Amino acid sequence: MRTDLFHFELPEELIALRPVSPRDSARLLAVDGATGSLRDCSVRNLPYLLEPGDALVFNDTRVIPAELRGIRRRDDAVASVTVNLTERAGDSRWHGFARPAKRLREGDRIGFGGEGDVCLAGRLDATVEARGEGGAVTLAFDLTGPALDEAIARHGAMPLPPYIASKRPAEESDRQDYQTIYAAKEGAVAAPTAGLHFTDALMDALDARRIARHWLTLHVGPGTFLPVKAEDTDDHVMHSETGMIDRATADALNGVKARGGKIVAVGTTAMRLLESAADEEGVLHPFNGATDIFITPGYRFRYVDRMMTNFHLPRSTLFMLVSAFSGLEVMRRAYAHAIAQGYRFYSYGDACLLSPGDERS
């Protein structure tokens, strides 16, 4: 499918650089894929847009502060570099992307903080083990295991998406803002952003409405948010991500469907893992491993009945996914409406609640 079909123009001022406060005061556009109707709501209305007996499925991954700023030392020459960690490659090794990449070569040493500390625990030093294209690097850290994790947490900043990071540096407030209130399992280098809208008060309202809550884990990688550069979707290669659904959760969600309740994925990450773990008959199974599922119009959804998600980048795999779910023309009209009404876009922006189209194509 041609990727230019998923292009749209977005005024730069609609890109949210910070979240609204409180989180659940964000706007919510309810989109009915079958009828094409659009309804302007608030995230606080969510319990009343669902039915008792429905189940929300959340991604409980926790974002690590994966942006590291450091000093490269080569003989007497020094240079500032920033590395965004993307994937653990062992107890002491990480893959990442460096900028400016031209300042690094194999064998370089980088100090990421604590250089004035005598105690080793205050330092975070690494060797550039390998370099790849587009700034890709593999770092071998001097620390290993839990000590390395603690040092990264101490010295790292939240890895804000490029469309925010290009406008402002990460701030201390992002450590809380760019994390869901239910984040539990560390491993993501990008937030499951639909979940950023939930507050304790909203959770209480969902409980009162008898909307069930269930949890899965998909450690979000940076490739999820990248625009598709290929001219045809068939030529795009998805990055794989690691996910887990335990048997108790799979059984509980299958029970929800058996009783007539709807499965509501909170975010495209929850959606992709649920669809990866469901079989052709629409039964969810336990899952523990990697998924690189790429959902585009024409995909037959196996499991998810509704989805809550933020507004996504043009030509992104995420906009392709929502277009597959509710219909491309419906989503183009929904995004045009959101732009005209001043909705806030992307990770810190507003949200939409999607129902499927008749043919989901």
N, C-alpha and C positions, 0 to 999 in steps of 0.2 A: 504494500500500500504506500502511496506517495506521502512522504513526510510533510510536504508543504500544505497538505490538507489540515494539518494540526497547528498551523501558524496563526497567530493573532497579534495585533499591536496593543501594547499595554503602556499607558502613560506612566512615566517613571515615578511620579509622585504617589502612585497607588501601591508601590512596593513598601511594605511595612518594615521599618527599621527597628521597631521595638513593639512589644505586645501591649494590648490594652490592659487596663487594670480596673476591676478584677477580671480574671481570665474569662469567666463565663459571660461577661458583658459584650463579647464579640458578636458580630452579626452572623446570621445563619440563613442561607438561601436554600429553601426546600425546593427540590427539582423532581418533578414527576416525569420519568422518561417515557411512560406510556401515553400520557396526554400532552406532554410538553408544558404543563403549567408551572409557573414560578411563583413562589411565595416568600416575601421578605419577613424574616423572623429574627430572634435572638437565640444564642446558644442556650440561654436559660429556658427557652421554650421546648428544648429537646424532649424532656419526659412526656410532654403532651402531644408530641409528634409521633411517638411510639405507642405501642399497645401493651397492656399488662400481659406478661408471658413472653414478651420478646427478650432477646439477650444481646447485650453489647459485648463485643470481643475486643479487648485492649492488648496492645503490645507493651509488655513491662520491661523492655530493654532499658538500660541506663547509659546515657552518653558519657564517655570519658573525656576529660579535658585534653583533647588530642592535638591541639596546636602548640607547638614548641618553638620558641624563639631562642636562637643561640648564636654563638661566635665560632666560626670556622678558623682554625689555626693551621697554617702550613709554613713551616720554618718560621721566619719573622713576619710573615704576612697574615693579616687577620681580615675577616669579612663577616658581616651580619647575614644570617640566613634564617628562614622560617621553614619548618617541616610540619606538615599535617600527616599524622599517623593514620593509616587506613586499615591495616590488617596485621594481626599478630602472626609472626612466622616462627615462633619458638619461645622458650623461656626468657631469652635475652634479645630476641630479634624482632624488628617490626618493618613492614613495608610502609612506604609513605610517599608524599609528593613534596619536593623542595622548591623554594623560590627565593632568590633567583637560582635556578638549577645550574646555570653556567659557572657558578662560583664553587661547585663541588666536583671532586673526582674521587675515584676509588682510593681508599687509604687515608683520606682526610679525617682529622679529628674535630669533633664539634662539642663544645661545652654549652649545655642548655640552662645552666643556672647553678647558683650556690658556689661559684668559683672562689669566693672568699672564705668558705667554710672549711675548717680543718677536718671536720667529721665527714666521712665518706657518704653517710646518709643524706647529707645536704647537697651532694653533687649529682649531676646527671650528665654523664659524658658518653659519647658514642663514636664509633668508627664507621665511615661510609664503606660498606661492604660491597655494594654493587650499585650501578647507575643504569637506568633505562630511558626510554623515550618519554617526552612530555614532562620531565622533572621527576620521574619515578626513581626512588632510591630504596635501598635496603640498608637499615642501620643495625649494627651490632653494639648493644649497650654494654657498659661495664657492669651494670647491676643485672640481677636476674630475679625471676619469680615475683613474690610479693614485694620485695624491696624495690624492684623496678616499678611496679604498679603504684606504690606509694610516692615515688619520686616524680612520676608522670603526673599524678594527681596534684602534687605540690607545685610543680613548675609549669604545668600546662594551662592553656586557656581554652574556653569552649570553642569548638570548630564551627564557627558560624558559616552559613552558606556564602558563596562568592558574591551574590547580589547584596548581601548585608556587609560582608567583610570589606568590600571595595569602597563602602561609604563611611564606615567607622570601625575602629578596633573593638575587639571583644572587651567587655567590661565585667567587673566583679558581679554585677546583677545578672549577667547572662548565665552564671553558674546555676542560678535558680530558675530564671525565666526560660532557658532552653532545656528544661528537664520537666517531664511530667511529674505530677505529684505522687504517682504510684510507681515510678521507676525503681527497679529492684535488681536486675541482673546486668552487671557491667559488660560492655562489649561494643556498643554502637559508637560510630563517629559522626552520626547525624541523628537528629531527633525524629521520632515518629510524631510529626507536628500536629496532626488532628487531635492528639491527646493533650496538647498543651492547653486546650480550652477548659479542661475539667478542674473543678474545685471541690472541696469537701461539701459545700452547700449543694452543688449540683448532684454529687453522688447521693446525698441524703434524699434529694427530690426524686431521683431515679429509684431508690429503694422504696420510697413511699408509693410510687406508682407501680411497684412490683415488676420493674425491669431488672432482669438478672445481669450479673457481671461475671465475665470469665476472662482468663489470662492466657496468653501465649507469648513466646519470645522470638523476635527476629532482630538480629543485630544489624542495624541499618548501616550500609556502607555509602561512600560518597557517590558511587556510580548511579544510585537511584535518582538523583536530581539532575543529572547531566542532560543537556539537549541531545537529541539524536542527530548526528552529523551526516549519516547516510541519506541518500536521496530516496531510498525505499526501505520500509521497515524490515523487510526480509534480510537486509544486509547489516542490521544492527546487532551487536553482540552484547547481551546483558551481563553485568557483573553478578557473580553469585554471592549469596549471603547465607549465614548460618541461622537456622531456626529450630524451635522445639515446641511441640504440643504433647503433653503427657496424656496417658490413657484416661485418667479421670476427667480431664477437660473434654476430650473427644467424646466420651460417653455422655457427659452432661449436655453437650451441644446437640448431639444426635437426639437426645431426649427432648430438648426444646423443639426441634423440628417435628418430631413424632407427635408432640402435643399441639402442633399448629402454630407455634411461635416463630417469629422471624429472627434470623441471624443477622445482626447489624455489625459490620466491621468498622472499627474506629481506625480509619486511616488505610492507605493503600498497602502499608506493610502487613497489617493484619489480614487484609483481603488476599494478598499474594500468598501468604503462608497457608491460609485456609484452603485456597484453591489448589495449592500444591499438595495438600494432605488429603483431599477428598477424592474418592474414586468416581468412576463414570456413573454409578448408580446414585450418587449424592450422599454417600456415607463418609463421615470423617474418620480418619485413622490417626493413631499416634504418629509423630514425625520427629526425627532427630537427624539433622544433616543440612546439606546445602540445597538452595533452590535458586535457579536463574530464570524462573517463569517470566515470560514477556507476553503481556495481555494486550491485544489490539482488536479493533472491530472485526467481528466474525468469530471471536472466541465464544464457546458455549460455557457459561458459568455453571459450575457444579453445585455450589453450596451457599454462597452469600446472597441474602435477600435484599439488603439495603446497605448503604455505606455513608459514613460521615468522613469528610476529607476537606483539606484546605484548597485554595485556588492555586493551580500549578503553572509552571513555566510553559511557554509555547514550545512545540516540537519535542516535549519531554515524554518519556515513557509513562509518566503519571497522567498527563493529559490524554494520552492514548488509552490508558486503562479506563479512565472515567468515561471516555467516549465509547468504549466498548460496552460499558455497563449500562449507560443511559441513552446512548445514541449520539453519533457525532454531531448531527444538526441540532439536536436538543442542547448539547453542551456548548456548541458555538453560540447559540442564542442565550444560554444561561450566562456565559462569560461576557457577552456583549451587554447584557442587562447589568451584571455586577459592575462592569466598568462604568456604565452610564450612571449608576447609582452610587459610585464612589466606594465600593467595597475595597477592603485592604487585602493585598495579595501576598502569597507565598508563606514562608515558615511562621512569621509572626503576624500573619494576616487573619482574615475572617474565614468562615467555613461554609460548606454546603452539605446538605443531607440529600442523598440521591436514592431514587427508586428506579428500578430497571425499566428499560424500554421494552416494547412488545417483542422485538426480535434481537435486542441488545446488539445492534450493528449500525 
